[in-house]
Amino acid sequence: MKLWRIGTLVLLSALLTGCTGTVYVTSVPDGALVYDRNYLGGYSQPLQKGITPVHYPRSRCKRESVKVTWPDGSESDWQEQSGMIGTEDFHFHFIK
């Protein structure tokens, strides 16, 4: 099978399956508020996704950006992970 046919099959399968992966977020200590960065109109809008430990469906096919805020108000840096076709699960772990 020619290389371009394989690439076409991979792209077609990605388009048909969509973004089916899951984002898993944990923290030490538990109980941190999770934010997922959502890029809309060229700027980022952080969306609350729950309290650690938490999991939720991926919101974008290629990249996920996550940060947490602990109960005392301190915040983590943003962590990012990228995937090829949107079916991978992403695991984020934050330590205070």
PyMOL CGO cylinders between C-alpha atoms (Angstrom):
from pymol import cmd
from pymol.cgo import CYLINDER

trace = [
    CYLINDER, 0.00, 0.00, 0.00, 1.39, 3.39, -0.91, 0.3, 1, 1, 1, 1, 1, 1,
    CYLINDER, 1.39, 3.39, -0.91, 2.31, 5.84, 1.83, 0.3, 1, 1, 1, 1, 1, 1,
    CYLINDER, 2.31, 5.84, 1.83, -0.22, 8.47, 0.75, 0.3, 1, 1, 1, 1, 1, 1,
    CYLINDER, -0.22, 8.47, 0.75, -3.02, 5.89, 1.03, 0.3, 1, 1, 1, 1, 1, 1,
    CYLINDER, -3.02, 5.89, 1.03, -2.02, 5.09, 4.60, 0.3, 1, 1, 1, 1, 1, 1,
    CYLINDER, -2.02, 5.09, 4.60, -1.98, 8.82, 5.44, 0.3, 1, 1, 1, 1, 1, 1,
    CYLINDER, -1.98, 8.82, 5.44, -5.39, 9.23, 3.86, 0.3, 1, 1, 1, 1, 1, 1,
    CYLINDER, -5.39, 9.23, 3.86, -6.80, 6.32, 5.89, 0.3, 1, 1, 1, 1, 1, 1,
    CYLINDER, -6.80, 6.32, 5.89, -5.41, 7.75, 9.15, 0.3, 1, 1, 1, 1, 1, 1,
    CYLINDER, -5.41, 7.75, 9.15, -6.88, 11.18, 8.39, 0.3, 1, 1, 1, 1, 1, 1,
    CYLINDER, -6.88, 11.18, 8.39, -10.24, 9.71, 7.40, 0.3, 1, 1, 1, 1, 1, 1,
    CYLINDER, -10.24, 9.71, 7.40, -10.44, 7.62, 10.57, 0.3, 1, 1, 1, 1, 1, 1,
    CYLINDER, -10.44, 7.62, 10.57, -9.63, 10.69, 12.68, 0.3, 1, 1, 1, 1, 1, 1,
    CYLINDER, -9.63, 10.69, 12.68, -12.37, 12.69, 11.00, 0.3, 1, 1, 1, 1, 1, 1,
    CYLINDER, -12.37, 12.69, 11.00, -14.92, 9.91, 11.43, 0.3, 1, 1, 1, 1, 1, 1,
    CYLINDER, -14.92, 9.91, 11.43, -14.14, 9.18, 15.08, 0.3, 1, 1, 1, 1, 1, 1,
    CYLINDER, -14.14, 9.18, 15.08, -13.75, 12.81, 16.15, 0.3, 1, 1, 1, 1, 1, 1,
    CYLINDER, -13.75, 12.81, 16.15, -12.26, 13.67, 19.53, 0.3, 1, 1, 1, 1, 1, 1,
    CYLINDER, -12.26, 13.67, 19.53, -13.09, 10.67, 21.66, 0.3, 1, 1, 1, 1, 1, 1,
    CYLINDER, -13.09, 10.67, 21.66, -10.29, 10.82, 24.23, 0.3, 1, 1, 1, 1, 1, 1,
    CYLINDER, -10.29, 10.82, 24.23, -10.63, 11.64, 27.91, 0.3, 1, 1, 1, 1, 1, 1,
    CYLINDER, -10.63, 11.64, 27.91, -8.70, 14.09, 30.09, 0.3, 1, 1, 1, 1, 1, 1,
    CYLINDER, -8.70, 14.09, 30.09, -7.76, 12.77, 33.56, 0.3, 1, 1, 1, 1, 1, 1,
    CYLINDER, -7.76, 12.77, 33.56, -6.58, 15.27, 36.17, 0.3, 1, 1, 1, 1, 1, 1,
    CYLINDER, -6.58, 15.27, 36.17, -5.20, 14.41, 39.62, 0.3, 1, 1, 1, 1, 1, 1,
    CYLINDER, -5.20, 14.41, 39.62, -3.41, 16.45, 42.25, 0.3, 1, 1, 1, 1, 1, 1,
    CYLINDER, -3.41, 16.45, 42.25, -1.56, 16.14, 45.54, 0.3, 1, 1, 1, 1, 1, 1,
    CYLINDER, -1.56, 16.14, 45.54, -3.36, 17.11, 47.67, 0.3, 1, 1, 1, 1, 1, 1,
    CYLINDER, -3.36, 17.11, 47.67, -6.78, 16.30, 46.19, 0.3, 1, 1, 1, 1, 1, 1,
    CYLINDER, -6.78, 16.30, 46.19, -9.46, 18.96, 46.07, 0.3, 1, 1, 1, 1, 1, 1,
    CYLINDER, -9.46, 18.96, 46.07, -7.96, 21.40, 43.55, 0.3, 1, 1, 1, 1, 1, 1,
    CYLINDER, -7.96, 21.40, 43.55, -10.25, 23.22, 41.12, 0.3, 1, 1, 1, 1, 1, 1,
    CYLINDER, -10.25, 23.22, 41.12, -9.45, 22.24, 37.50, 0.3, 1, 1, 1, 1, 1, 1,
    CYLINDER, -9.45, 22.24, 37.50, -9.40, 24.69, 34.60, 0.3, 1, 1, 1, 1, 1, 1,
    CYLINDER, -9.40, 24.69, 34.60, -9.22, 23.74, 30.92, 0.3, 1, 1, 1, 1, 1, 1,
    CYLINDER, -9.22, 23.74, 30.92, -8.07, 26.47, 28.51, 0.3, 1, 1, 1, 1, 1, 1,
    CYLINDER, -8.07, 26.47, 28.51, -10.55, 26.93, 25.68, 0.3, 1, 1, 1, 1, 1, 1,
    CYLINDER, -10.55, 26.93, 25.68, -9.33, 28.97, 22.70, 0.3, 1, 1, 1, 1, 1, 1,
    CYLINDER, -9.33, 28.97, 22.70, -12.16, 31.07, 21.26, 0.3, 1, 1, 1, 1, 1, 1,
    CYLINDER, -12.16, 31.07, 21.26, -11.71, 33.91, 18.81, 0.3, 1, 1, 1, 1, 1, 1,
    CYLINDER, -11.71, 33.91, 18.81, -7.95, 34.12, 19.27, 0.3, 1, 1, 1, 1, 1, 1,
    CYLINDER, -7.95, 34.12, 19.27, -7.95, 34.38, 23.07, 0.3, 1, 1, 1, 1, 1, 1,
    CYLINDER, -7.95, 34.38, 23.07, -8.10, 31.81, 25.83, 0.3, 1, 1, 1, 1, 1, 1,
    CYLINDER, -8.10, 31.81, 25.83, -11.08, 31.38, 28.12, 0.3, 1, 1, 1, 1, 1, 1,
    CYLINDER, -11.08, 31.38, 28.12, -10.42, 29.08, 31.12, 0.3, 1, 1, 1, 1, 1, 1,
    CYLINDER, -10.42, 29.08, 31.12, -13.38, 26.80, 31.85, 0.3, 1, 1, 1, 1, 1, 1,
    CYLINDER, -13.38, 26.80, 31.85, -13.93, 25.07, 35.20, 0.3, 1, 1, 1, 1, 1, 1,
    CYLINDER, -13.93, 25.07, 35.20, -14.04, 21.29, 34.84, 0.3, 1, 1, 1, 1, 1, 1,
    CYLINDER, -14.04, 21.29, 34.84, -14.41, 20.04, 38.42, 0.3, 1, 1, 1, 1, 1, 1,
    CYLINDER, -14.41, 20.04, 38.42, -12.43, 19.16, 41.54, 0.3, 1, 1, 1, 1, 1, 1,
    CYLINDER, -12.43, 19.16, 41.54, -9.50, 16.71, 41.49, 0.3, 1, 1, 1, 1, 1, 1,
    CYLINDER, -9.50, 16.71, 41.49, -9.55, 13.83, 40.92, 0.3, 1, 1, 1, 1, 1, 1,
    CYLINDER, -9.55, 13.83, 40.92, -11.70, 14.39, 37.82, 0.3, 1, 1, 1, 1, 1, 1,
    CYLINDER, -11.70, 14.39, 37.82, -12.05, 13.23, 34.23, 0.3, 1, 1, 1, 1, 1, 1,
    CYLINDER, -12.05, 13.23, 34.23, -13.95, 14.73, 31.31, 0.3, 1, 1, 1, 1, 1, 1,
    CYLINDER, -13.95, 14.73, 31.31, -14.17, 14.39, 27.50, 0.3, 1, 1, 1, 1, 1, 1,
    CYLINDER, -14.17, 14.39, 27.50, -11.53, 16.19, 25.48, 0.3, 1, 1, 1, 1, 1, 1,
    CYLINDER, -11.53, 16.19, 25.48, -12.66, 19.57, 24.19, 0.3, 1, 1, 1, 1, 1, 1,
    CYLINDER, -12.66, 19.57, 24.19, -10.16, 19.84, 21.34, 0.3, 1, 1, 1, 1, 1, 1,
    CYLINDER, -10.16, 19.84, 21.34, -8.73, 17.27, 18.98, 0.3, 1, 1, 1, 1, 1, 1,
    CYLINDER, -8.73, 17.27, 18.98, -5.06, 18.23, 19.03, 0.3, 1, 1, 1, 1, 1, 1,
    CYLINDER, -5.06, 18.23, 19.03, -4.09, 19.93, 22.30, 0.3, 1, 1, 1, 1, 1, 1,
    CYLINDER, -4.09, 19.93, 22.30, -5.29, 20.21, 25.89, 0.3, 1, 1, 1, 1, 1, 1,
    CYLINDER, -5.29, 20.21, 25.89, -4.15, 22.87, 28.37, 0.3, 1, 1, 1, 1, 1, 1,
    CYLINDER, -4.15, 22.87, 28.37, -4.96, 22.37, 32.07, 0.3, 1, 1, 1, 1, 1, 1,
    CYLINDER, -4.96, 22.37, 32.07, -4.14, 24.12, 35.36, 0.3, 1, 1, 1, 1, 1, 1,
    CYLINDER, -4.14, 24.12, 35.36, -5.42, 23.81, 38.92, 0.3, 1, 1, 1, 1, 1, 1,
    CYLINDER, -5.42, 23.81, 38.92, -6.12, 26.15, 41.83, 0.3, 1, 1, 1, 1, 1, 1,
    CYLINDER, -6.12, 26.15, 41.83, -5.77, 24.65, 45.31, 0.3, 1, 1, 1, 1, 1, 1,
    CYLINDER, -5.77, 24.65, 45.31, -8.24, 25.49, 48.11, 0.3, 1, 1, 1, 1, 1, 1,
    CYLINDER, -8.24, 25.49, 48.11, -5.80, 28.03, 49.62, 0.3, 1, 1, 1, 1, 1, 1,
    CYLINDER, -5.80, 28.03, 49.62, -5.87, 30.03, 46.35, 0.3, 1, 1, 1, 1, 1, 1,
    CYLINDER, -5.87, 30.03, 46.35, -2.43, 29.10, 45.01, 0.3, 1, 1, 1, 1, 1, 1,
    CYLINDER, -2.43, 29.10, 45.01, -2.33, 28.22, 41.31, 0.3, 1, 1, 1, 1, 1, 1,
    CYLINDER, -2.33, 28.22, 41.31, -0.27, 25.84, 39.21, 0.3, 1, 1, 1, 1, 1, 1,
    CYLINDER, -0.27, 25.84, 39.21, 1.26, 26.66, 35.85, 0.3, 1, 1, 1, 1, 1, 1,
    CYLINDER, 1.26, 26.66, 35.85, -0.57, 25.56, 32.70, 0.3, 1, 1, 1, 1, 1, 1,
    CYLINDER, -0.57, 25.56, 32.70, 0.35, 22.07, 31.50, 0.3, 1, 1, 1, 1, 1, 1,
    CYLINDER, 0.35, 22.07, 31.50, -0.17, 21.12, 27.86, 0.3, 1, 1, 1, 1, 1, 1,
    CYLINDER, -0.17, 21.12, 27.86, -0.30, 17.84, 26.00, 0.3, 1, 1, 1, 1, 1, 1,
    CYLINDER, -0.30, 17.84, 26.00, -0.70, 17.26, 22.29, 0.3, 1, 1, 1, 1, 1, 1,
    CYLINDER, -0.70, 17.26, 22.29, -2.00, 14.29, 20.35, 0.3, 1, 1, 1, 1, 1, 1,
    CYLINDER, -2.00, 14.29, 20.35, -2.16, 13.26, 16.74, 0.3, 1, 1, 1, 1, 1, 1,
    CYLINDER, -2.16, 13.26, 16.74, -5.75, 12.23, 16.06, 0.3, 1, 1, 1, 1, 1, 1,
    CYLINDER, -5.75, 12.23, 16.06, -7.91, 13.06, 19.06, 0.3, 1, 1, 1, 1, 1, 1,
    CYLINDER, -7.91, 13.06, 19.06, -8.48, 9.55, 20.41, 0.3, 1, 1, 1, 1, 1, 1,
    CYLINDER, -8.48, 9.55, 20.41, -5.68, 9.55, 22.99, 0.3, 1, 1, 1, 1, 1, 1,
    CYLINDER, -5.68, 9.55, 22.99, -6.38, 9.96, 26.70, 0.3, 1, 1, 1, 1, 1, 1,
    CYLINDER, -6.38, 9.96, 26.70, -4.44, 12.75, 28.41, 0.3, 1, 1, 1, 1, 1, 1,
    CYLINDER, -4.44, 12.75, 28.41, -3.27, 12.42, 32.02, 0.3, 1, 1, 1, 1, 1, 1,
    CYLINDER, -3.27, 12.42, 32.02, -2.28, 15.49, 34.05, 0.3, 1, 1, 1, 1, 1, 1,
    CYLINDER, -2.28, 15.49, 34.05, -0.90, 15.32, 37.58, 0.3, 1, 1, 1, 1, 1, 1,
    CYLINDER, -0.90, 15.32, 37.58, -0.23, 18.39, 39.71, 0.3, 1, 1, 1, 1, 1, 1,
    CYLINDER, -0.23, 18.39, 39.71, 1.78, 18.46, 42.94, 0.3, 1, 1, 1, 1, 1, 1,
    CYLINDER, 1.78, 18.46, 42.94, 1.62, 21.45, 45.26, 0.3, 1, 1, 1, 1, 1, 1,
]
cmd.load_cgo(trace, "trace")
